[in-house]
Amino acid sequence: MASVYSDEYQRVINALKKARKENGITQAQVAEALGKPQSFIAKVESGERRLDVVEFVHLARLVGMEPAAVVRSLALGKRIV
């Protein structure tokens, strides 16, 4: 299923997914920490479900990313850290 979300949003999601994998964290572990089913994370990463800002902040922190740095990079048109 193709996502209807912007390129910028896809870059954020891809960066979160990459950080999760690089830190050896499973979708199930992230989901458990968020109190969500694993399918929630799978849908976010595949573009089937969009994150709200609060979910983004929690997810970013769980995978070792600083939410403010992600937003700053996005706002400046830089590569997402």
PDB file of N, CA, C and O in Angstrom:
ATOM      1  N   MET A   1       0.847  -1.179   0.000  1.00  0.00           N
ATOM      2  CA  MET A   1       0.000   0.000   0.000  1.00  0.00           C
ATOM      3  C   MET A   1       0.889   1.237   0.000  1.00  0.00           C
ATOM      4  O   MET A   1       1.771   1.367   0.849  1.00  0.00           O
ATOM      5  N   ALA A   2       0.670   2.120  -0.918  1.00  0.00           N
ATOM      6  CA  ALA A   2       1.460   3.346  -1.022  1.00  0.00           C
ATOM      7  C   ALA A   2       0.972   4.360   0.002  1.00  0.00           C
ATOM      8  O   ALA A   2      -0.226   4.483   0.254  1.00  0.00           O
ATOM      9  N   SER A   3       1.907   5.076   0.580  1.00  0.00           N
ATOM     10  CA  SER A   3       1.564   6.087   1.560  1.00  0.00           C
ATOM     11  C   SER A   3       1.176   7.387   0.872  1.00  0.00           C
ATOM     12  O   SER A   3       1.688   7.715  -0.198  1.00  0.00           O
ATOM     13  N   VAL A   4       0.273   8.115   1.494  1.00  0.00           N
ATOM     14  CA  VAL A   4      -0.126   9.417   0.967  1.00  0.00           C
ATOM     15  C   VAL A   4       0.597  10.537   1.715  1.00  0.00           C
ATOM     16  O   VAL A   4       0.321  11.715   1.488  1.00  0.00           O
ATOM     17  N   TYR A   5       1.504  10.178   2.588  1.00  0.00           N
ATOM     18  CA  TYR A   5       2.183  11.173   3.402  1.00  0.00           C
ATOM     19  C   TYR A   5       3.351  11.810   2.657  1.00  0.00           C
ATOM     20  O   TYR A   5       3.912  11.221   1.733  1.00  0.00           O
ATOM     21  N   SER A   6       3.702  13.009   3.069  1.00  0.00           N
ATOM     22  CA  SER A   6       4.746  13.788   2.405  1.00  0.00           C
ATOM     23  C   SER A   6       6.120  13.125   2.511  1.00  0.00           C
ATOM     24  O   SER A   6       6.356  12.261   3.356  1.00  0.00           O
ATOM     25  N   ASP A   7       7.002  13.553   1.639  1.00  0.00           N
ATOM     26  CA  ASP A   7       8.373  13.076   1.658  1.00  0.00           C
ATOM     27  C   ASP A   7       9.023  13.380   3.016  1.00  0.00           C
ATOM     28  O   ASP A   7       9.767  12.557   3.550  1.00  0.00           O
ATOM     29  N   GLU A   8       8.740  14.550   3.561  1.00  0.00           N
ATOM     30  CA  GLU A   8       9.316  14.917   4.860  1.00  0.00           C
ATOM     31  C   GLU A   8       8.851  13.961   5.950  1.00  0.00           C
ATOM     32  O   GLU A   8       9.652  13.514   6.771  1.00  0.00           O
ATOM     33  N   TYR A   9       7.560  13.649   5.960  1.00  0.00           N
ATOM     34  CA  TYR A   9       7.029  12.729   6.963  1.00  0.00           C
ATOM     35  C   TYR A   9       7.677  11.353   6.801  1.00  0.00           C
ATOM     36  O   TYR A   9       8.050  10.719   7.787  1.00  0.00           O
ATOM     37  N   GLN A  10       7.806  10.904   5.574  1.00  0.00           N
ATOM     38  CA  GLN A  10       8.439   9.609   5.314  1.00  0.00           C
ATOM     39  C   GLN A  10       9.887   9.592   5.800  1.00  0.00           C
ATOM     40  O   GLN A  10      10.359   8.574   6.307  1.00  0.00           O
ATOM     41  N   ARG A  11      10.593  10.712   5.649  1.00  0.00           N
ATOM     42  CA  ARG A  11      11.985  10.788   6.133  1.00  0.00           C
ATOM     43  C   ARG A  11      12.027  10.649   7.654  1.00  0.00           C
ATOM     44  O   ARG A  11      12.912   9.986   8.194  1.00  0.00           O
ATOM     45  N   VAL A  12      11.077  11.270   8.338  1.00  0.00           N
ATOM     46  CA  VAL A  12      11.017  11.159   9.799  1.00  0.00           C
ATOM     47  C   VAL A  12      10.774   9.708  10.199  1.00  0.00           C
ATOM     48  O   VAL A  12      11.474   9.170  11.056  1.00  0.00           O
ATOM     49  N   ILE A  13       9.793   9.084   9.584  1.00  0.00           N
ATOM     50  CA  ILE A  13       9.467   7.696   9.919  1.00  0.00           C
ATOM     51  C   ILE A  13      10.640   6.776   9.600  1.00  0.00           C
ATOM     52  O   ILE A  13      10.965   5.890  10.391  1.00  0.00           O
ATOM     53  N   ASN A  14      11.269   6.975   8.466  1.00  0.00           N
ATOM     54  CA  ASN A  14      12.428   6.146   8.110  1.00  0.00           C
ATOM     55  C   ASN A  14      13.572   6.324   9.103  1.00  0.00           C
ATOM     56  O   ASN A  14      14.264   5.360   9.432  1.00  0.00           O
ATOM     57  N   ALA A  15      13.775   7.548   9.580  1.00  0.00           N
ATOM     58  CA  ALA A  15      14.827   7.804  10.568  1.00  0.00           C
ATOM     59  C   ALA A  15      14.491   7.112  11.890  1.00  0.00           C
ATOM     60  O   ALA A  15      15.379   6.556  12.537  1.00  0.00           O
ATOM     61  N   LEU A  16      13.234   7.140  12.293  1.00  0.00           N
ATOM     62  CA  LEU A  16      12.822   6.461  13.531  1.00  0.00           C
ATOM     63  C   LEU A  16      13.013   4.954  13.398  1.00  0.00           C
ATOM     64  O   LEU A  16      13.506   4.299  14.316  1.00  0.00           O
ATOM     65  N   LYS A  17      12.625   4.417  12.266  1.00  0.00           N
ATOM     66  CA  LYS A  17      12.761   2.978  12.020  1.00  0.00           C
ATOM     67  C   LYS A  17      14.232   2.580  12.020  1.00  0.00           C
ATOM     68  O   LYS A  17      14.609   1.575  12.623  1.00  0.00           O
ATOM     69  N   LYS A  18      15.061   3.369  11.343  1.00  0.00           N
ATOM     70  CA  LYS A  18      16.498   3.088  11.284  1.00  0.00           C
ATOM     71  C   LYS A  18      17.105   3.110  12.691  1.00  0.00           C
ATOM     72  O   LYS A  18      17.885   2.227  13.050  1.00  0.00           O
ATOM     73  N   ALA A  19      16.743   4.120  13.483  1.00  0.00           N
ATOM     74  CA  ALA A  19      17.274   4.221  14.849  1.00  0.00           C
ATOM     75  C   ALA A  19      16.818   3.029  15.685  1.00  0.00           C
ATOM     76  O   ALA A  19      17.597   2.493  16.473  1.00  0.00           O
ATOM     77  N   ARG A  20      15.578   2.615  15.523  1.00  0.00           N
ATOM     78  CA  ARG A  20      15.070   1.459  16.261  1.00  0.00           C
ATOM     79  C   ARG A  20      15.903   0.225  15.941  1.00  0.00           C
ATOM     80  O   ARG A  20      16.334  -0.493  16.843  1.00  0.00           O
ATOM     81  N   LYS A  21      16.126  -0.016  14.660  1.00  0.00           N
ATOM     82  CA  LYS A  21      16.885  -1.191  14.245  1.00  0.00           C
ATOM     83  C   LYS A  21      18.346  -1.112  14.675  1.00  0.00           C
ATOM     84  O   LYS A  21      18.912  -2.105  15.132  1.00  0.00           O
ATOM     85  N   GLU A  22      18.959   0.063  14.532  1.00  0.00           N
ATOM     86  CA  GLU A  22      20.370   0.223  14.916  1.00  0.00           C
ATOM     87  C   GLU A  22      20.579   0.009  16.406  1.00  0.00           C
ATOM     88  O   GLU A  22      21.657  -0.401  16.836  1.00  0.00           O
ATOM     89  N   ASN A  23      19.548   0.286  17.191  1.00  0.00           N
ATOM     90  CA  ASN A  23      19.640   0.101  18.640  1.00  0.00           C
ATOM     91  C   ASN A  23      19.152  -1.274  19.084  1.00  0.00           C
ATOM     92  O   ASN A  23      19.051  -1.551  20.280  1.00  0.00           O
ATOM     93  N   GLY A  24      18.852  -2.133  18.111  1.00  0.00           N
ATOM     94  CA  GLY A  24      18.456  -3.500  18.426  1.00  0.00           C
ATOM     95  C   GLY A  24      17.124  -3.606  19.146  1.00  0.00           C
ATOM     96  O   GLY A  24      16.906  -4.522  19.938  1.00  0.00           O
ATOM     97  N   ILE A  25      16.247  -2.675  18.867  1.00  0.00           N
ATOM     98  CA  ILE A  25      14.933  -2.643  19.516  1.00  0.00           C
ATOM     99  C   ILE A  25      13.899  -3.192  18.536  1.00  0.00           C
ATOM    100  O   ILE A  25      13.855  -2.788  17.374  1.00  0.00           O
ATOM    101  N   THR A  26      13.079  -4.105  19.010  1.00  0.00           N
ATOM    102  CA  THR A  26      12.051  -4.687  18.145  1.00  0.00           C
ATOM    103  C   THR A  26      10.788  -3.819  18.154  1.00  0.00           C
ATOM    104  O   THR A  26      10.582  -2.994  19.044  1.00  0.00           O
ATOM    105  N   GLN A  27       9.964  -4.032  17.148  1.00  0.00           N
ATOM    106  CA  GLN A  27       8.669  -3.355  17.109  1.00  0.00           C
ATOM    107  C   GLN A  27       7.866  -3.714  18.352  1.00  0.00           C
ATOM    108  O   GLN A  27       7.187  -2.860  18.923  1.00  0.00           O
ATOM    109  N   ALA A  28       7.940  -4.964  18.771  1.00  0.00           N
ATOM    110  CA  ALA A  28       7.194  -5.419  19.942  1.00  0.00           C
ATOM    111  C   ALA A  28       7.649  -4.690  21.212  1.00  0.00           C
ATOM    112  O   ALA A  28       6.828  -4.339  22.058  1.00  0.00           O
ATOM    113  N   GLN A  29       8.948  -4.468  21.337  1.00  0.00           N
ATOM    114  CA  GLN A  29       9.462  -3.769  22.518  1.00  0.00           C
ATOM    115  C   GLN A  29       8.991  -2.314  22.549  1.00  0.00           C
ATOM    116  O   GLN A  29       8.600  -1.808  23.600  1.00  0.00           O
ATOM    117  N   VAL A  30       9.028  -1.649  21.401  1.00  0.00           N
ATOM    118  CA  VAL A  30       8.568  -0.263  21.327  1.00  0.00           C
ATOM    119  C   VAL A  30       7.075  -0.201  21.643  1.00  0.00           C
ATOM    120  O   VAL A  30       6.624   0.649  22.411  1.00  0.00           O
ATOM    121  N   ALA A  31       6.324  -1.109  21.043  1.00  0.00           N
ATOM    122  CA  ALA A  31       4.881  -1.137  21.255  1.00  0.00           C
ATOM    123  C   ALA A  31       4.547  -1.347  22.727  1.00  0.00           C
ATOM    124  O   ALA A  31       3.669  -0.680  23.274  1.00  0.00           O
ATOM    125  N   GLU A  32       5.246  -2.270  23.359  1.00  0.00           N
ATOM    126  CA  GLU A  32       4.993  -2.538  24.775  1.00  0.00           C
ATOM    127  C   GLU A  32       5.267  -1.295  25.626  1.00  0.00           C
ATOM    128  O   GLU A  32       4.492  -0.968  26.525  1.00  0.00           O
ATOM    129  N   ALA A  33       6.368  -0.609  25.336  1.00  0.00           N
ATOM    130  CA  ALA A  33       6.716   0.604  26.083  1.00  0.00           C
ATOM    131  C   ALA A  33       5.674   1.704  25.890  1.00  0.00           C
ATOM    132  O   ALA A  33       5.447   2.519  26.784  1.00  0.00           O
ATOM    133  N   LEU A  34       5.044   1.721  24.718  1.00  0.00           N
ATOM    134  CA  LEU A  34       4.020   2.728  24.429  1.00  0.00           C
ATOM    135  C   LEU A  34       2.628   2.290  24.869  1.00  0.00           C
ATOM    136  O   LEU A  34       1.683   3.078  24.832  1.00  0.00           O
ATOM    137  N   GLY A  35       2.504   1.025  25.287  1.00  0.00           N
ATOM    138  CA  GLY A  35       1.200   0.505  25.660  1.00  0.00           C
ATOM    139  C   GLY A  35       0.293   0.288  24.454  1.00  0.00           C
ATOM    140  O   GLY A  35      -0.926   0.436  24.541  1.00  0.00           O
ATOM    141  N   LYS A  36       0.911  -0.065  23.329  1.00  0.00           N
ATOM    142  CA  LYS A  36       0.184  -0.274  22.070  1.00  0.00           C
ATOM    143  C   LYS A  36       0.477  -1.680  21.569  1.00  0.00           C
ATOM    144  O   LYS A  36       1.448  -2.296  22.006  1.00  0.00           O
ATOM    145  N   PRO A  37      -0.344  -2.200  20.659  1.00  0.00           N
ATOM    146  CA  PRO A  37      -0.020  -3.493  20.047  1.00  0.00           C
ATOM    147  C   PRO A  37       1.126  -3.343  19.045  1.00  0.00           C
ATOM    148  O   PRO A  37       1.362  -2.254  18.521  1.00  0.00           O
ATOM    149  N   GLN A  38       1.827  -4.428  18.787  1.00  0.00           N
ATOM    150  CA  GLN A  38       2.936  -4.405  17.828  1.00  0.00           C
ATOM    151  C   GLN A  38       2.465  -3.929  16.467  1.00  0.00           C
ATOM    152  O   GLN A  38       3.213  -3.277  15.739  1.00  0.00           O
ATOM    153  N   SER A  39       1.231  -4.252  16.122  1.00  0.00           N
ATOM    154  CA  SER A  39       0.701  -3.845  14.816  1.00  0.00           C
ATOM    155  C   SER A  39       0.645  -2.327  14.670  1.00  0.00           C
ATOM    156  O   SER A  39       0.691  -1.816  13.551  1.00  0.00           O
ATOM    157  N   PHE A  40       0.547  -1.604  15.775  1.00  0.00           N
ATOM    158  CA  PHE A  40       0.571  -0.142  15.746  1.00  0.00           C
ATOM    159  C   PHE A  40       1.895   0.342  15.158  1.00  0.00           C
ATOM    160  O   PHE A  40       1.909   1.188  14.264  1.00  0.00           O
ATOM    161  N   ILE A  41       3.001  -0.194  15.661  1.00  0.00           N
ATOM    162  CA  ILE A  41       4.326   0.209  15.180  1.00  0.00           C
ATOM    163  C   ILE A  41       4.512  -0.225  13.725  1.00  0.00           C
ATOM    164  O   ILE A  41       5.054   0.527  12.916  1.00  0.00           O
ATOM    165  N   ALA A  42       4.066  -1.428  13.398  1.00  0.00           N
ATOM    166  CA  ALA A  42       4.174  -1.901  12.015  1.00  0.00           C
ATOM    167  C   ALA A  42       3.425  -0.970  11.071  1.00  0.00           C
ATOM    168  O   ALA A  42       3.921  -0.657   9.988  1.00  0.00           O
ATOM    169  N   LYS A  43       2.253  -0.530  11.462  1.00  0.00           N
ATOM    170  CA  LYS A  43       1.456   0.360  10.615  1.00  0.00           C
ATOM    171  C   LYS A  43       2.092   1.741  10.499  1.00  0.00           C
ATOM    172  O   LYS A  43       2.042   2.360   9.436  1.00  0.00           O
ATOM    173  N   VAL A  44       2.683   2.222  11.573  1.00  0.00           N
ATOM    174  CA  VAL A  44       3.381   3.508  11.521  1.00  0.00           C
ATOM    175  C   VAL A  44       4.556   3.404  10.549  1.00  0.00           C
ATOM    176  O   VAL A  44       4.728   4.262   9.683  1.00  0.00           O
ATOM    177  N   GLU A  45       5.354   2.363  10.692  1.00  0.00           N
ATOM    178  CA  GLU A  45       6.547   2.218   9.864  1.00  0.00           C
ATOM    179  C   GLU A  45       6.228   1.943   8.396  1.00  0.00           C
ATOM    180  O   GLU A  45       7.038   2.245   7.520  1.00  0.00           O
ATOM    181  N   SER A  46       5.067   1.378   8.127  1.00  0.00           N
ATOM    182  CA  SER A  46       4.694   1.098   6.737  1.00  0.00           C
ATOM    183  C   SER A  46       3.907   2.245   6.101  1.00  0.00           C
ATOM    184  O   SER A  46       3.619   2.212   4.905  1.00  0.00           O
ATOM    185  N   GLY A  47       3.564   3.251   6.893  1.00  0.00           N
ATOM    186  CA  GLY A  47       2.831   4.386   6.364  1.00  0.00           C
ATOM    187  C   GLY A  47       1.326   4.232   6.392  1.00  0.00           C
ATOM    188  O   GLY A  47       0.605   5.068   5.847  1.00  0.00           O
ATOM    189  N   GLU A  48       0.843   3.171   7.022  1.00  0.00           N
ATOM    190  CA  GLU A  48      -0.601   2.969   7.111  1.00  0.00           C
ATOM    191  C   GLU A  48      -1.237   3.810   8.206  1.00  0.00           C
ATOM    192  O   GLU A  48      -2.434   4.093   8.161  1.00  0.00           O
ATOM    193  N   ARG A  49      -0.442   4.207   9.185  1.00  0.00           N
ATOM    194  CA  ARG A  49      -0.950   5.006  10.291  1.00  0.00           C
ATOM    195  C   ARG A  49      -0.008   6.159  10.564  1.00  0.00           C
ATOM    196  O   ARG A  49       1.212   5.996  10.549  1.00  0.00           O
ATOM    197  N   ARG A  50      -0.578   7.321  10.811  1.00  0.00           N
ATOM    198  CA  ARG A  50       0.207   8.523  11.063  1.00  0.00           C
ATOM    199  C   ARG A  50       0.356   8.745  12.567  1.00  0.00           C
ATOM    200  O   ARG A  50      -0.575   8.512  13.338  1.00  0.00           O
ATOM    201  N   LEU A  51       1.539   9.198  12.967  1.00  0.00           N
ATOM    202  CA  LEU A  51       1.790   9.523  14.366  1.00  0.00           C
ATOM    203  C   LEU A  51       1.281  10.919  14.690  1.00  0.00           C
ATOM    204  O   LEU A  51       1.370  11.828  13.866  1.00  0.00           O
ATOM    205  N   ASP A  52       0.746  11.084  15.893  1.00  0.00           N
ATOM    206  CA  ASP A  52       0.492  12.447  16.342  1.00  0.00           C
ATOM    207  C   ASP A  52       1.753  12.928  17.053  1.00  0.00           C
ATOM    208  O   ASP A  52       2.684  12.149  17.258  1.00  0.00           O
ATOM    209  N   VAL A  53       1.790  14.181  17.421  1.00  0.00           N
ATOM    210  CA  VAL A  53       3.023  14.767  17.967  1.00  0.00           C
ATOM    211  C   VAL A  53       3.439  14.114  19.284  1.00  0.00           C
ATOM    212  O   VAL A  53       4.632  13.922  19.518  1.00  0.00           O
ATOM    213  N   VAL A  54       2.496  13.774  20.135  1.00  0.00           N
ATOM    214  CA  VAL A  54       2.834  13.140  21.410  1.00  0.00           C
ATOM    215  C   VAL A  54       3.403  11.741  21.164  1.00  0.00           C
ATOM    216  O   VAL A  54       4.397  11.360  21.782  1.00  0.00           O
ATOM    217  N   GLU A  55       2.785  10.984  20.275  1.00  0.00           N
ATOM    218  CA  GLU A  55       3.302   9.661  19.933  1.00  0.00           C
ATOM    219  C   GLU A  55       4.695   9.768  19.342  1.00  0.00           C
ATOM    220  O   GLU A  55       5.567   8.957  19.654  1.00  0.00           O
ATOM    221  N   PHE A  56       4.915  10.774  18.478  1.00  0.00           N
ATOM    222  CA  PHE A  56       6.226  10.987  17.882  1.00  0.00           C
ATOM    223  C   PHE A  56       7.286  11.212  18.957  1.00  0.00           C
ATOM    224  O   PHE A  56       8.356  10.604  18.915  1.00  0.00           O
ATOM    225  N   VAL A  57       6.989  12.086  19.921  1.00  0.00           N
ATOM    226  CA  VAL A  57       7.962  12.392  20.979  1.00  0.00           C
ATOM    227  C   VAL A  57       8.317  11.130  21.755  1.00  0.00           C
ATOM    228  O   VAL A  57       9.495  10.858  21.984  1.00  0.00           O
ATOM    229  N   HIS A  58       7.317  10.362  22.159  1.00  0.00           N
ATOM    230  CA  HIS A  58       7.579   9.136  22.915  1.00  0.00           C
ATOM    231  C   HIS A  58       8.359   8.113  22.086  1.00  0.00           C
ATOM    232  O   HIS A  58       9.309   7.502  22.576  1.00  0.00           O
ATOM    233  N   LEU A  59       7.956   7.932  20.838  1.00  0.00           N
ATOM    234  CA  LEU A  59       8.629   6.969  19.978  1.00  0.00           C
ATOM    235  C   LEU A  59      10.081   7.379  19.713  1.00  0.00           C
ATOM    236  O   LEU A  59      10.983   6.544  19.762  1.00  0.00           O
ATOM    237  N   ALA A  60      10.299   8.646  19.436  1.00  0.00           N
ATOM    238  CA  ALA A  60      11.664   9.124  19.191  1.00  0.00           C
ATOM    239  C   ALA A  60      12.562   8.852  20.396  1.00  0.00           C
ATOM    240  O   ALA A  60      13.679   8.355  20.250  1.00  0.00           O
ATOM    241  N   ARG A  61      12.073   9.177  21.557  1.00  0.00           N
ATOM    242  CA  ARG A  61      12.887   8.948  22.770  1.00  0.00           C
ATOM    243  C   ARG A  61      13.169   7.469  22.992  1.00  0.00           C
ATOM    244  O   ARG A  61      14.270   7.099  23.401  1.00  0.00           O
ATOM    245  N   LEU A  62      12.180   6.622  22.723  1.00  0.00           N
ATOM    246  CA  LEU A  62      12.357   5.182  22.913  1.00  0.00           C
ATOM    247  C   LEU A  62      13.436   4.601  22.006  1.00  0.00           C
ATOM    248  O   LEU A  62      14.120   3.648  22.381  1.00  0.00           O
ATOM    249  N   VAL A  63      13.589   5.173  20.815  1.00  0.00           N
ATOM    250  CA  VAL A  63      14.602   4.638  19.884  1.00  0.00           C
ATOM    251  C   VAL A  63      15.912   5.420  19.944  1.00  0.00           C
ATOM    252  O   VAL A  63      16.800   5.220  19.116  1.00  0.00           O
ATOM    253  N   GLY A  64      16.027   6.314  20.931  1.00  0.00           N
ATOM    254  CA  GLY A  64      17.290   7.013  21.155  1.00  0.00           C
ATOM    255  C   GLY A  64      17.484   8.285  20.365  1.00  0.00           C
ATOM    256  O   GLY A  64      18.611   8.752  20.204  1.00  0.00           O
ATOM    257  N   MET A  65      16.403   8.851  19.870  1.00  0.00           N
ATOM    258  CA  MET A  65      16.502  10.113  19.129  1.00  0.00           C
ATOM    259  C   MET A  65      15.961  11.252  19.978  1.00  0.00           C
ATOM    260  O   MET A  65      15.041  11.060  20.772  1.00  0.00           O
ATOM    261  N   GLU A  66      16.530  12.430  19.809  1.00  0.00           N
ATOM    262  CA  GLU A  66      16.051  13.619  20.504  1.00  0.00           C
ATOM    263  C   GLU A  66      14.978  14.267  19.620  1.00  0.00           C
ATOM    264  O   GLU A  66      15.290  14.748  18.531  1.00  0.00           O
ATOM    265  N   PRO A  67      13.723  14.285  20.075  1.00  0.00           N
ATOM    266  CA  PRO A  67      12.631  14.817  19.252  1.00  0.00           C
ATOM    267  C   PRO A  67      12.886  16.230  18.727  1.00  0.00           C
ATOM    268  O   PRO A  67      12.596  16.524  17.567  1.00  0.00           O
ATOM    269  N   ALA A  68      13.424  17.097  19.571  1.00  0.00           N
ATOM    270  CA  ALA A  68      13.671  18.478  19.152  1.00  0.00           C
ATOM    271  C   ALA A  68      14.703  18.537  18.021  1.00  0.00           C
ATOM    272  O   ALA A  68      14.590  19.368  17.121  1.00  0.00           O
ATOM    273  N   ALA A  69      15.692  17.670  18.067  1.00  0.00           N
ATOM    274  CA  ALA A  69      16.712  17.641  17.009  1.00  0.00           C
ATOM    275  C   ALA A  69      16.107  17.174  15.690  1.00  0.00           C
ATOM    276  O   ALA A  69      16.476  17.672  14.627  1.00  0.00           O
ATOM    277  N   VAL A  70      15.184  16.226  15.753  1.00  0.00           N
ATOM    278  CA  VAL A  70      14.515  15.748  14.539  1.00  0.00           C
ATOM    279  C   VAL A  70      13.714  16.879  13.921  1.00  0.00           C
ATOM    280  O   VAL A  70      13.790  17.116  12.716  1.00  0.00           O
ATOM    281  N   VAL A  71      12.945  17.577  14.747  1.00  0.00           N
ATOM    282  CA  VAL A  71      12.121  18.680  14.252  1.00  0.00           C
ATOM    283  C   VAL A  71      12.996  19.805  13.715  1.00  0.00           C
ATOM    284  O   VAL A  71      12.690  20.390  12.676  1.00  0.00           O
ATOM    285  N   ARG A  72      14.075  20.109  14.413  1.00  0.00           N
ATOM    286  CA  ARG A  72      14.984  21.163  13.973  1.00  0.00           C
ATOM    287  C   ARG A  72      15.587  20.823  12.607  1.00  0.00           C
ATOM    288  O   ARG A  72      15.636  21.672  11.718  1.00  0.00           O
ATOM    289  N   SER A  73      16.039  19.598  12.449  1.00  0.00           N
ATOM    290  CA  SER A  73      16.602  19.166  11.166  1.00  0.00           C
ATOM    291  C   SER A  73      15.569  19.269  10.060  1.00  0.00           C
ATOM    292  O   SER A  73      15.878  19.706   8.951  1.00  0.00           O
ATOM    293  N   LEU A  74      14.358  18.872  10.358  1.00  0.00           N
ATOM    294  CA  LEU A  74      13.278  18.941   9.377  1.00  0.00           C
ATOM    295  C   LEU A  74      12.986  20.387   8.995  1.00  0.00           C
ATOM    296  O   LEU A  74      12.827  20.700   7.815  1.00  0.00           O
ATOM    297  N   ALA A  75      12.916  21.262   9.983  1.00  0.00           N
ATOM    298  CA  ALA A  75      12.616  22.674   9.741  1.00  0.00           C
ATOM    299  C   ALA A  75      13.703  23.356   8.917  1.00  0.00           C
ATOM    300  O   ALA A  75      13.417  24.254   8.125  1.00  0.00           O
ATOM    301  N   LEU A  76      14.939  22.932   9.102  1.00  0.00           N
ATOM    302  CA  LEU A  76      16.066  23.532   8.378  1.00  0.00           C
ATOM    303  C   LEU A  76      16.349  22.853   7.046  1.00  0.00           C
ATOM    304  O   LEU A  76      17.252  23.255   6.314  1.00  0.00           O
ATOM    305  N   GLY A  77      15.568  21.817   6.737  1.00  0.00           N
ATOM    306  CA  GLY A  77      15.757  21.108   5.477  1.00  0.00           C
ATOM    307  C   GLY A  77      17.015  20.253   5.456  1.00  0.00           C
ATOM    308  O   GLY A  77      17.536  19.917   4.392  1.00  0.00           O
ATOM    309  N   LYS A  78      17.493  19.908   6.636  1.00  0.00           N
ATOM    310  CA  LYS A  78      18.705  19.096   6.722  1.00  0.00           C
ATOM    311  C   LYS A  78      18.350  17.622   6.861  1.00  0.00           C
ATOM    312  O   LYS A  78      17.196  17.258   7.085  1.00  0.00           O
ATOM    313  N   ARG A  79      19.363  16.794   6.723  1.00  0.00           N
ATOM    314  CA  ARG A  79      19.186  15.362   6.930  1.00  0.00           C
ATOM    315  C   ARG A  79      18.753  15.145   8.373  1.00  0.00           C
ATOM    316  O   ARG A  79      19.280  15.773   9.291  1.00  0.00           O
ATOM    317  N   ILE A  80      17.804  14.265   8.561  1.00  0.00           N
ATOM    318  CA  ILE A  80      17.290  14.013   9.906  1.00  0.00           C
ATOM    319  C   ILE A  80      18.310  13.190  10.675  1.00  0.00           C
ATOM    320  O   ILE A  80      18.763  12.136  10.229  1.00  0.00           O
ATOM    321  N   VAL A  81      18.649  13.705  11.837  1.00  0.00           N
ATOM    322  CA  VAL A  81      19.693  13.069  12.658  1.00  0.00           C
ATOM    323  C   VAL A  81      19.157  11.912  13.459  1.00  0.00           C
ATOM    324  O   VAL A  81      19.906  11.274  14.198  1.00  0.00           O
TER     325      VAL A  81
END
